[in-house]
Amino acid sequence: MSLNATIKSIQDIMRKDVGVDGDAQRIGQLGWMLFYKKFSDQDQELELSDDEYESPIPMGLRWEEWADSETLGKKAPTGDALLAFVDNQLFPQLKELDFTNLTGLSRQRAELLRSVFEDAYNYMKSGTLLRQVIDKINDSIDFNESKTRHLFGDIYEKILKDLQSAGNYGEFYTPRAVTQFAVDMVNPQLGETVLDPACGTGGFLTAAYEHLRKQAQTPEQLEAIKQNIWGIEKKALPHLLCVTNLMVHEVEVPTTVRHANALAKPLRDYSPKDQVDVVVINPPFGGMEEDGIESNFPTEFRTRETADLFLLLVMELLKPQGRAAIVLPDGTLFGEGIKTRLKEKLLRDCNLHTIVRLPNGVFNPYTSIRTNVLFFTKGEPTETVWYYEHPYPSGYKSYSKTKPMRIEEFAAEKQWWNNREETELAWQVSVEDIKANGFNLDIKNPNVAAEDYKDPETLLKKYREAEAEVEEARNALKSSLMASLQREEM
């Protein structure tokens, strides 16, 4: 059975449980179980490979001690006994896990385990159905197989699409083609720190880790990479999925991913020690922050619009010569007021060298808003902005579940990147022209003939002419029908 089919069958079991209400709870339930199985598997590996490692999991609570039916046989708890164990022992002990006597890696993993379970819940009310879900996970998902690790992104894509009906959870998912392209273009190097301050389920972070992992030549370099991948996520469910995602990608202790709101810290309190070499981010857009968050930012930039605040934060968090790729909607490009002041600051303090304009449908079905990937370097003003209009693949009119965006589509941009020239898809605009246009960055492709919409008076005249033609045809049809009826009566 494929992994996607496994996830669907698990969700079908959960739908029979009266305690699980909706897709969000189903994913939350599945999320903590996948995390805990992976965490327990890693615990066994670490105890075998590291004599100094001490498992932070209390005795009797390891996954294999209560969840693995194959090992436990008839002793595997089920029904009311399983439910009582999970609700009265597993969760209370992990939520209050005491790690004061632990040190080093053991303490780090204990802190991670407790932080995850502090916001996790067991929604299921049937111990029998819970046992069926656990057995399905044990039988079908082996995180230690390289094939499973490679396909784990497919699991997330499946479960995140299922979250559509549960609210705006699509904000946590960025198509893998976009994350990989953005990371490839900012090109993080060994020794550099990479941050996503709104990391969701970790798409940018895993792409950055894989990009850097290919450069590592020694175990020490690989370990250093794991400490240089930073993330912040304010919501419990995507944070849980993010740390699991990184663990499956062999980042054993993703304690560099914090469960917090990066916007909740006053901008003035960020210091050089918080700055990083690379930021890659797709901030939630169209959303509003809670009251009071805007007061963490300078008066001229105060707003509750999430994407605007993150753009300002990214500029602050970059080191001099630091590089960023940020996904933003068209509204940021042409917006006025605070958005104008943000763009003025961006062009003054950073070199906004490239805007890749993505086509409609990239983020379907979560949103139909058109988006762009902005690439900039901090510490030097913008002189020229290059635009690249990403086209649909041949034969496509949009993207869909069966026809998603693929990384291969970005081959043309990658080839153009270091040898830039104007084409029918690429053009450049001077910063003077942008300033003269009120800092509007929503600049259409000048190399494609624009549709001639004509002036409103001409359009209105054509509409009235068409309306008259329709009325004339309607009257002719009516006369013809009446004549036909009269002949029949005769």
KETIDREN-174846 format. One record per residue (C-alpha): residue in one letter; x, y, z. Coordinates in steps of 0.25 Angstrom, whole numbers. Last residue first. Layout:
KETIDREN-174846
<resn:A x:X y:Y z:Z>
...
end
This chain:
KETIDREN-174846
<resn:M x:-221 y:112 z:-159>
<resn:E x:-217 y:110 z:-145>
<resn:E x:-204 y:104 z:-150>
<resn:R x:-201 y:117 z:-158>
<resn:Q x:-204 y:126 z:-147>
<resn:L x:-194 y:118 z:-138>
<resn:S x:-183 y:119 z:-148>
<resn:A x:-185 y:134 z:-150>
<resn:M x:-184 y:136 z:-135>
<resn:L x:-171 y:128 z:-134>
<resn:S x:-165 y:136 z:-145>
<resn:S x:-169 y:149 z:-139>
<resn:K x:-163 y:145 z:-125>
<resn:L x:-150 y:141 z:-132>
<resn:A x:-149 y:154 z:-139>
<resn:N x:-152 y:161 z:-126>
<resn:R x:-141 y:154 z:-119>
<resn:A x:-131 y:156 z:-131>
<resn:E x:-134 y:171 z:-130>
<resn:E x:-132 y:171 z:-115>
<resn:V x:-118 y:164 z:-116>
<resn:E x:-114 y:174 z:-127>
<resn:A x:-118 y:185 z:-118>
<resn:E x:-110 y:179 z:-106>
<resn:A x:-98 y:178 z:-115>
<resn:E x:-99 y:192 z:-119>
<resn:R x:-100 y:196 z:-104>
<resn:Y x:-88 y:188 z:-100>
<resn:K x:-80 y:194 z:-112>
<resn:K x:-84 y:208 z:-107>
<resn:L x:-80 y:205 z:-93>
<resn:L x:-67 y:200 z:-97>
<resn:T x:-64 y:212 z:-105>
<resn:E x:-68 y:221 z:-94>
<resn:P x:-59 y:213 z:-84>
<resn:D x:-46 y:215 z:-92>
<resn:K x:-40 y:204 z:-100>
<resn:Y x:-37 y:190 z:-93>
<resn:D x:-26 y:187 z:-103>
<resn:E x:-19 y:175 z:-97>
<resn:A x:-4 y:176 z:-95>
<resn:A x:6 y:172 z:-105>
<resn:V x:17 y:164 z:-97>
<resn:N x:31 y:170 z:-95>
<resn:P x:26 y:181 z:-85>
<resn:N x:23 y:170 z:-75>
<resn:K x:15 y:177 z:-64>
<resn:I x:21 y:185 z:-53>
<resn:D x:14 y:183 z:-39>
<resn:L x:26 y:189 z:-32>
<resn:N x:19 y:202 z:-29>
<resn:F x:29 y:211 z:-22>
<resn:G x:21 y:223 z:-25>
<resn:N x:23 y:222 z:-40>
<resn:A x:35 y:232 z:-40>
<resn:K x:41 y:223 z:-29>
<resn:I x:40 y:211 z:-38>
<resn:D x:45 y:219 z:-50>
<resn:E x:57 y:223 z:-42>
<resn:V x:60 y:209 z:-37>
<resn:S x:62 y:205 z:-51>
<resn:V x:53 y:194 z:-57>
<resn:Q x:58 y:181 z:-64>
<resn:W x:51 y:171 z:-73>
<resn:A x:50 y:155 z:-74>
<resn:L x:39 y:147 z:-80>
<resn:E x:40 y:152 z:-95>
<resn:T x:55 y:153 z:-93>
<resn:E x:64 y:163 z:-86>
<resn:E x:78 y:158 z:-82>
<resn:R x:83 y:152 z:-70>
<resn:N x:94 y:142 z:-70>
<resn:N x:95 y:138 z:-55>
<resn:W x:80 y:135 z:-54>
<resn:W x:76 y:132 z:-68>
<resn:Q x:80 y:117 z:-67>
<resn:K x:73 y:116 z:-53>
<resn:E x:61 y:123 z:-59>
<resn:A x:60 y:114 z:-70>
<resn:A x:61 y:101 z:-61>
<resn:F x:50 y:106 z:-53>
<resn:E x:40 y:97 z:-59>
<resn:E x:48 y:85 z:-54>
<resn:I x:44 y:88 z:-40>
<resn:R x:30 y:84 z:-43>
<resn:M x:17 y:91 z:-41>
<resn:P x:5 y:82 z:-39>
<resn:K x:-3 y:74 z:-50>
<resn:T x:-11 y:64 z:-43>
<resn:K x:-15 y:72 z:-31>
<resn:S x:-16 y:84 z:-41>
<resn:Y x:-8 y:95 z:-48>
<resn:S x:-14 y:105 z:-58>
<resn:K x:-15 y:106 z:-73>
<resn:Y x:-5 y:96 z:-76>
<resn:G x:-1 y:90 z:-90>
<resn:S x:13 y:95 z:-90>
<resn:P x:17 y:98 z:-75>
<resn:Y x:11 y:111 z:-69>
<resn:P x:21 y:123 z:-70>
<resn:H x:29 y:129 z:-59>
<resn:E x:30 y:144 z:-62>
<resn:Y x:44 y:149 z:-58>
<resn:Y x:46 y:163 z:-53>
<resn:W x:60 y:169 z:-51>
<resn:V x:60 y:181 z:-42>
<resn:T x:71 y:192 z:-44>
<resn:E x:79 y:201 z:-34>
<resn:T x:75 y:195 z:-21>
<resn:P x:82 y:200 z:-9>
<resn:E x:93 y:192 z:-2>
<resn:G x:93 y:186 z:12>
<resn:K x:83 y:174 z:11>
<resn:T x:82 y:165 z:-2>
<resn:F x:69 y:163 z:-8>
<resn:F x:60 y:152 z:-15>
<resn:L x:45 y:154 z:-16>
<resn:V x:37 y:142 z:-20>
<resn:N x:23 y:146 z:-25>
<resn:T x:9 y:142 z:-23>
<resn:R x:-5 y:143 z:-30>
<resn:I x:-16 y:140 z:-20>
<resn:S x:-24 y:128 z:-24>
<resn:T x:-23 y:122 z:-10>
<resn:Y x:-22 y:109 z:-3>
<resn:P x:-26 y:101 z:-15>
<resn:N x:-18 y:105 z:-21>
<resn:F x:-5 y:112 z:-17>
<resn:V x:2 y:112 z:-31>
<resn:G x:-12 y:115 z:-37>
<resn:N x:-9 y:128 z:-44>
<resn:P x:5 y:130 z:-50>
<resn:L x:18 y:133 z:-42>
<resn:R x:25 y:146 z:-44>
<resn:V x:40 y:145 z:-40>
<resn:I x:45 y:158 z:-34>
<resn:T x:60 y:160 z:-35>
<resn:H x:71 y:170 z:-30>
<resn:L x:64 y:176 z:-18>
<resn:N x:77 y:181 z:-13>
<resn:C x:74 y:185 z:1>
<resn:D x:74 y:197 z:10>
<resn:R x:68 y:208 z:1>
<resn:L x:59 y:198 z:-8>
<resn:L x:54 y:191 z:4>
<resn:K x:51 y:204 z:12>
<resn:E x:43 y:210 z:0>
<resn:K x:36 y:197 z:-1>
<resn:L x:32 y:197 z:14>
<resn:R x:28 y:212 z:12>
<resn:T x:19 y:209 z:0>
<resn:K x:13 y:197 z:8>
<resn:I x:10 y:206 z:20>
<resn:G x:1 y:215 z:10>
<resn:E x:0 y:208 z:-3>
<resn:G x:-1 y:194 z:-9>
<resn:F x:4 y:191 z:-23>
<resn:L x:15 y:180 z:-19>
<resn:T x:9 y:176 z:-6>
<resn:G x:-4 y:173 z:-13>
<resn:D x:2 y:164 z:-23>
<resn:P x:5 y:154 z:-12>
<resn:L x:18 y:151 z:-5>
<resn:V x:28 y:140 z:-5>
<resn:I x:41 y:144 z:2>
<resn:A x:55 y:140 z:-3>
<resn:A x:66 y:146 z:6>
<resn:R x:81 y:149 z:6>
<resn:G x:90 y:154 z:16>
<resn:Q x:101 y:164 z:12>
<resn:P x:100 y:171 z:25>
<resn:K x:93 y:161 z:34>
<resn:L x:78 y:159 z:32>
<resn:L x:68 y:159 z:43>
<resn:E x:64 y:174 z:42>
<resn:M x:60 y:172 z:27>
<resn:V x:53 y:159 z:30>
<resn:L x:45 y:166 z:41>
<resn:L x:40 y:177 z:32>
<resn:L x:35 y:167 z:22>
<resn:F x:29 y:159 z:33>
<resn:L x:21 y:171 z:37>
<resn:D x:15 y:174 z:23>
<resn:A x:12 y:159 z:22>
<resn:T x:4 y:159 z:35>
<resn:E x:-5 y:171 z:33>
<resn:R x:-7 y:177 z:47>
<resn:T x:0 y:190 z:43>
<resn:R x:10 y:199 z:49>
<resn:F x:21 y:203 z:40>
<resn:E x:22 y:218 z:42>
<resn:T x:21 y:215 z:57>
<resn:P x:33 y:206 z:58>
<resn:F x:29 y:191 z:61>
<resn:N x:25 y:184 z:74>
<resn:S x:12 y:192 z:75>
<resn:E x:7 y:184 z:63>
<resn:I x:6 y:172 z:71>
<resn:G x:-4 y:179 z:81>
<resn:D x:-17 y:173 z:75>
<resn:E x:-15 y:160 z:68>
<resn:E x:-9 y:159 z:55>
<resn:M x:-17 y:160 z:42>
<resn:G x:-17 y:150 z:30>
<resn:G x:-17 y:152 z:15>
<resn:F x:-3 y:147 z:15>
<resn:P x:3 y:136 z:23>
<resn:P x:19 y:138 z:22>
<resn:N x:26 y:129 z:11>
<resn:I x:40 y:130 z:16>
<resn:V x:55 y:128 z:13>
<resn:V x:65 y:136 z:21>
<resn:V x:80 y:134 z:19>
<resn:D x:92 y:139 z:27>
<resn:V x:85 y:141 z:40>
<resn:Q x:83 y:152 z:51>
<resn:D x:79 y:149 z:65>
<resn:K x:93 y:151 z:70>
<resn:P x:92 y:165 z:64>
<resn:S x:81 y:169 z:73>
<resn:Y x:66 y:168 z:72>
<resn:D x:60 y:175 z:84>
<resn:R x:57 y:188 z:75>
<resn:L x:47 y:179 z:67>
<resn:P x:39 y:176 z:79>
<resn:K x:37 y:161 z:80>
<resn:A x:22 y:156 z:77>
<resn:L x:25 y:156 z:62>
<resn:A x:34 y:143 z:63>
<resn:N x:22 y:136 z:69>
<resn:A x:26 y:124 z:77>
<resn:H x:29 y:109 z:76>
<resn:R x:44 y:109 z:73>
<resn:V x:51 y:101 z:62>
<resn:T x:66 y:101 z:67>
<resn:T x:62 y:89 z:76>
<resn:P x:62 y:80 z:63>
<resn:V x:69 y:69 z:70>
<resn:E x:71 y:57 z:61>
<resn:V x:72 y:65 z:48>
<resn:E x:71 y:52 z:40>
<resn:H x:61 y:57 z:29>
<resn:V x:51 y:49 z:37>
<resn:M x:54 y:58 z:49>
<resn:L x:53 y:70 z:41>
<resn:N x:38 y:66 z:36>
<resn:T x:35 y:62 z:51>
<resn:V x:40 y:76 z:55>
<resn:C x:31 y:83 z:45>
<resn:L x:19 y:74 z:47>
<resn:L x:18 y:78 z:62>
<resn:H x:21 y:93 z:58>
<resn:P x:10 y:92 z:48>
<resn:L x:0 y:87 z:59>
<resn:A x:4 y:96 z:70>
<resn:K x:3 y:110 z:63>
<resn:K x:14 y:120 z:65>
<resn:E x:25 y:115 z:56>
<resn:I x:40 y:119 z:57>
<resn:G x:51 y:112 z:49>
<resn:W x:66 y:111 z:50>
<resn:I x:75 y:102 z:41>
<resn:N x:90 y:105 z:46>
<resn:Q x:90 y:94 z:57>
<resn:K x:87 y:83 z:47>
<resn:I x:98 y:89 z:38>
<resn:A x:108 y:88 z:49>
<resn:E x:105 y:73 z:50>
<resn:L x:108 y:71 z:35>
<resn:Q x:121 y:78 z:36>
<resn:E x:125 y:70 z:48>
<resn:P x:121 y:57 z:40>
<resn:T x:131 y:61 z:29>
<resn:Q x:129 y:66 z:14>
<resn:A x:117 y:74 z:15>
<resn:Q x:113 y:81 z:2>
<resn:K x:101 y:72 z:-1>
<resn:R x:96 y:74 z:13>
<resn:L x:95 y:89 z:10>
<resn:H x:84 y:87 z:0>
<resn:E x:77 y:76 z:7>
<resn:Y x:76 y:85 z:20>
<resn:A x:71 y:97 z:12>
<resn:A x:60 y:89 z:6>
<resn:T x:57 y:83 z:19>
<resn:L x:56 y:97 z:25>
<resn:F x:48 y:103 z:13>
<resn:G x:37 y:92 z:15>
<resn:G x:37 y:92 z:30>
<resn:T x:22 y:90 z:33>
<resn:G x:20 y:104 z:36>
<resn:C x:33 y:112 z:36>
<resn:A x:29 y:126 z:39>
<resn:P x:42 y:131 z:44>
<resn:D x:50 y:123 z:33>
<resn:L x:64 y:124 z:36>
<resn:V x:77 y:119 z:30>
<resn:T x:91 y:121 z:37>
<resn:E x:104 y:120 z:28>
<resn:G x:115 y:111 z:32>
<resn:L x:114 y:103 z:19>
<resn:Q x:107 y:111 z:8>
<resn:P x:93 y:115 z:6>
<resn:N x:89 y:117 z:-9>
<resn:V x:79 y:128 z:-9>
<resn:M x:75 y:123 z:-23>
<resn:D x:75 y:108 z:-19>
<resn:V x:67 y:112 z:-7>
<resn:A x:56 y:119 z:-15>
<resn:F x:55 y:108 z:-25>
<resn:Q x:54 y:97 z:-15>
<resn:T x:43 y:104 z:-7>
<resn:V x:35 y:108 z:-20>
<resn:A x:36 y:93 z:-25>
<resn:R x:32 y:88 z:-12>
<resn:P x:19 y:96 z:-12>
<resn:T x:17 y:104 z:0>
<resn:Y x:9 y:99 z:12>
<resn:F x:6 y:105 z:25>
<resn:E x:-3 y:116 z:19>
<resn:G x:-12 y:105 z:14>
<resn:Y x:-17 y:103 z:28>
<resn:N x:-27 y:114 z:26>
<resn:G x:-39 y:106 z:32>
<resn:A x:-42 y:92 z:35>
<resn:S x:-48 y:89 z:21>
<resn:Q x:-35 y:91 z:14>
<resn:L x:-28 y:82 z:24>
<resn:D x:-28 y:70 z:15>
<resn:K x:-19 y:77 z:6>
<resn:L x:-9 y:78 z:17>
<resn:I x:-10 y:63 z:20>
<resn:K x:-7 y:59 z:5>
<resn:E x:5 y:69 z:4>
<resn:Y x:10 y:64 z:17>
<resn:I x:10 y:50 z:13>
<resn:D x:16 y:53 z:0>
<resn:G x:27 y:61 z:7>
<resn:F x:30 y:47 z:14>
<resn:L x:34 y:41 z:1>
<resn:H x:49 y:42 z:2>
<resn:R x:48 y:38 z:17>
<resn:T x:40 y:26 z:13>
<resn:K x:50 y:22 z:2>
<resn:S x:61 y:23 z:11>
<resn:E x:55 y:13 z:21>
<resn:N x:57 y:17 z:36>
<resn:F x:43 y:24 z:36>
<resn:D x:36 y:11 z:34>
<resn:I x:21 y:14 z:32>
<resn:S x:12 y:2 z:28>
<resn:D x:11 y:-8 z:38>
<resn:N x:14 y:1 z:51>
<resn:I x:5 y:12 z:46>
<resn:K x:-7 y:2 z:43>
<resn:D x:-5 y:-4 z:56>
<resn:I x:-6 y:9 z:63>
<resn:V x:-18 y:13 z:56>
<resn:Q x:-25 y:0 z:59>
<resn:R x:-21 y:1 z:74>
<resn:L x:-28 y:15 z:74>
<resn:L x:-40 y:9 z:68>
<resn:T x:-41 y:-1 z:79>
<resn:G x:-38 y:10 z:90>
<resn:S x:-49 y:18 z:85>
<resn:K x:-50 y:32 z:90>
<resn:M x:-39 y:38 z:80>
<resn:Y x:-35 y:53 z:82>
<resn:N x:-22 y:50 z:89>
<resn:Y x:-16 y:64 z:90>
<resn:A x:-3 y:72 z:87>
<resn:D x:1 y:86 z:92>
<resn:E x:10 y:82 z:103>
<resn:F x:13 y:69 z:96>
<resn:V x:22 y:76 z:86>
<resn:S x:29 y:85 z:97>
<resn:R x:32 y:73 z:105>
<resn:L x:38 y:64 z:95>
<resn:L x:47 y:76 z:90>
<resn:E x:52 y:79 z:104>
<resn:A x:55 y:64 z:106>
<resn:R x:62 y:64 z:93>
<resn:Q x:71 y:75 z:98>
<resn:R x:73 y:69 z:111>
<resn:S x:78 y:56 z:106>
<resn:L x:87 y:63 z:96>
<resn:G x:95 y:70 z:107>
<resn:T x:90 y:69 z:121>
<resn:L x:78 y:62 z:129>
<resn:N x:75 y:64 z:143>
<resn:T x:66 y:76 z:141>
<resn:F x:58 y:68 z:130>
<resn:D x:45 y:66 z:137>
<resn:L x:34 y:63 z:127>
<resn:E x:21 y:70 z:131>
<resn:K x:14 y:69 z:117>
<resn:L x:21 y:55 z:115>
<resn:Q x:16 y:50 z:128>
<resn:P x:1 y:54 z:127>
<resn:F x:1 y:50 z:112>
<resn:L x:6 y:35 z:114>
<resn:Q x:-1 y:32 z:127>
<resn:N x:-15 y:36 z:129>
<resn:D x:-20 y:38 z:114>
<resn:V x:-11 y:28 z:107>
<resn:F x:-12 y:17 z:118>
<resn:A x:-26 y:19 z:120>
<resn:L x:-29 y:18 z:105>
<resn:L x:-21 y:6 z:104>
<resn:A x:-28 y:-1 z:115>
<resn:D x:-41 y:3 z:110>
<resn:G x:-39 y:-4 z:97>
<resn:T x:-25 y:-9 z:94>
<resn:P x:-13 y:-12 z:101>
<resn:A x:-2 y:-20 z:94>
<resn:K x:0 y:-33 z:103>
<resn:K x:-5 y:-42 z:93>
<resn:G x:7 y:-40 z:84>
<resn:L x:17 y:-29 z:90>
<resn:T x:27 y:-29 z:79>
<resn:E x:17 y:-30 z:67>
<resn:S x:7 y:-21 z:75>
<resn:D x:16 y:-9 z:76>
<resn:A x:9 y:2 z:83>
<resn:W x:11 y:0 z:98>
<resn:E x:26 y:-3 z:100>
<resn:E x:30 y:-1 z:86>
<resn:W x:26 y:14 z:87>
<resn:R x:34 y:17 z:99>
<resn:L x:25 y:20 z:111>
<resn:G x:29 y:8 z:121>
<resn:M x:40 y:15 z:127>
<resn:P x:40 y:30 z:125>
<resn:I x:45 y:36 z:112>
<resn:P x:58 y:45 z:114>
<resn:S x:67 y:34 z:108>
<resn:E x:81 y:35 z:114>
<resn:Y x:92 y:37 z:104>
<resn:E x:106 y:35 z:109>
<resn:D x:109 y:22 z:102>
<resn:D x:105 y:27 z:88>
<resn:S x:102 y:18 z:77>
<resn:L x:93 y:8 z:83>
<resn:E x:85 y:18 z:92>
<resn:L x:84 y:27 z:80>
<resn:E x:78 y:17 z:71>
<resn:Q x:67 y:13 z:82>
<resn:D x:64 y:28 z:84>
<resn:Q x:63 y:30 z:69>
<resn:D x:52 y:20 z:68>
<resn:S x:45 y:26 z:80>
<resn:F x:45 y:40 z:74>
<resn:K x:40 y:34 z:60>
<resn:K x:28 y:27 z:67>
<resn:Y x:26 y:40 z:76>
<resn:F x:25 y:49 z:64>
<resn:L x:16 y:40 z:55>
<resn:M x:7 y:39 z:67>
<resn:W x:7 y:54 z:70>
<resn:G x:3 y:57 z:56>
<resn:L x:-8 y:46 z:54>
<resn:Q x:-16 y:52 z:65>
<resn:G x:-13 y:67 z:60>
<resn:I x:-17 y:62 z:46>
<resn:R x:-30 y:56 z:50>
<resn:Q x:-33 y:68 z:59>
<resn:A x:-31 y:78 z:48>
<resn:D x:-39 y:69 z:38>
<resn:G x:-52 y:69 z:46>
<resn:D x:-57 y:65 z:60>
<resn:V x:-49 y:53 z:66>
<resn:G x:-56 y:48 z:79>
<resn:V x:-67 y:40 z:72>
<resn:D x:-57 y:31 z:65>
<resn:K x:-62 y:25 z:52>
<resn:R x:-55 y:37 z:45>
<resn:M x:-42 y:32 z:51>
<resn:I x:-42 y:19 z:43>
<resn:D x:-44 y:26 z:30>
<resn:Q x:-32 y:36 z:34>
<resn:I x:-23 y:23 z:36>
<resn:S x:-28 y:18 z:22>
<resn:K x:-25 y:31 z:16>
<resn:I x:-11 y:32 z:22>
<resn:T x:-8 y:18 z:17>
<resn:A x:-13 y:21 z:3>
<resn:N x:-3 y:33 z:3>
<resn:L x:8 y:24 z:8>
<resn:S x:5 y:14 z:-3>
<resn:M x:0 y:0 z:0>
end
